[in-house]
Amino acid sequence: MKLQVSNFEARCRMIQEGIGIGVVPEKIAANYLQKMGLQCIHLLDDWAERQFYLCVNNFSNQKIHIQNLLNILLR
C-alpha cells in the first residue's frame, strides 16, 4: 500500500505511529529523529542521490547578469 501525505512532518508522524517507512531528506529527518524517537538509515544507492536542475526560458535571451549567474552555477 502507498500513502501520500502533505508534508515531511506528517510523513514522520506516520512513521512514528508504525504505519510504515518513509524516504526523507537527511536534514529534514534530523529535525524529527530525537523528537519522535525515529532512526535514520543512510541510503547509499545511486538512486538516493538528489539531482538539481536549472530551468530557464531560453538561456540566450536572458539578461547578461542572469547568464553570468547561470554559468557560475553550471560549473
C-alpha positions as CSV (number, residue, x, y, z in Angstrom):
1,M,0.0,0.0,0.0
2,K,1.2,3.5,-0.8
3,L,0.3,6.5,1.3
4,Q,0.8,10.1,0.3
5,V,1.0,12.9,2.9
6,S,1.1,16.6,2.5
7,N,4.4,17.4,4.3
8,F,7.5,15.8,5.9
9,E,6.2,16.2,9.5
10,A,3.1,14.2,8.6
11,R,5.3,11.6,7.0
12,C,7.5,11.4,10.1
13,R,4.3,11.1,12.3
14,M,3.1,8.2,10.1
15,I,6.5,6.5,10.7
16,Q,6.3,7.3,14.4
17,E,3.0,5.5,14.6
18,G,4.4,2.4,13.0
19,I,2.3,2.8,9.8
20,G,5.3,2.3,7.6
21,I,8.6,3.7,6.5
22,G,9.5,6.8,4.5
23,V,12.2,8.3,2.5
24,V,13.0,11.8,3.8
25,P,15.9,14.2,3.1
26,E,18.6,13.9,5.8
27,K,18.3,17.5,7.0
28,I,14.5,17.1,7.4
29,A,14.9,13.8,9.2
30,A,17.4,15.4,11.7
31,N,14.6,17.6,12.9
32,Y,12.4,14.7,13.9
33,L,14.8,11.9,15.0
34,Q,15.1,12.7,18.7
35,K,11.6,14.4,19.0
36,M,9.8,11.4,17.6
37,G,12.2,8.6,18.5
38,L,13.0,7.7,14.9
39,Q,16.1,6.1,13.5
40,C,17.8,7.2,10.3
41,I,19.3,4.7,7.9
42,H,21.5,6.3,5.3
43,L,20.8,5.2,1.7
44,L,23.9,4.6,-0.3
45,D,22.4,3.6,-3.6
46,D,22.9,5.8,-6.7
47,W,19.1,6.5,-6.9
48,A,19.2,8.1,-3.5
49,E,21.4,11.0,-4.7
50,R,19.5,14.1,-5.5
51,Q,19.8,15.8,-8.8
52,F,19.2,19.5,-9.2
53,Y,18.4,21.3,-12.4
54,L,18.5,24.9,-13.6
55,C,15.4,25.8,-15.5
56,V,15.3,28.8,-17.8
57,N,13.2,30.0,-20.7
58,N,15.7,30.3,-23.5
59,F,19.2,30.8,-22.0
60,S,20.4,33.1,-24.8
61,N,17.6,35.5,-24.2
62,Q,18.4,36.1,-20.6
63,K,20.0,39.3,-19.4
64,I,23.7,39.2,-19.1
65,H,23.8,39.1,-15.3
66,I,21.4,36.2,-15.3
67,Q,23.6,34.4,-17.9
68,N,26.6,35.0,-15.7
69,L,24.9,33.6,-12.7
70,L,23.8,30.5,-14.6
71,N,27.3,30.0,-15.9
72,I,28.7,30.1,-12.4
73,L,26.1,27.6,-11.1
74,L,26.7,25.3,-14.0
75,R,30.4,24.9,-13.1
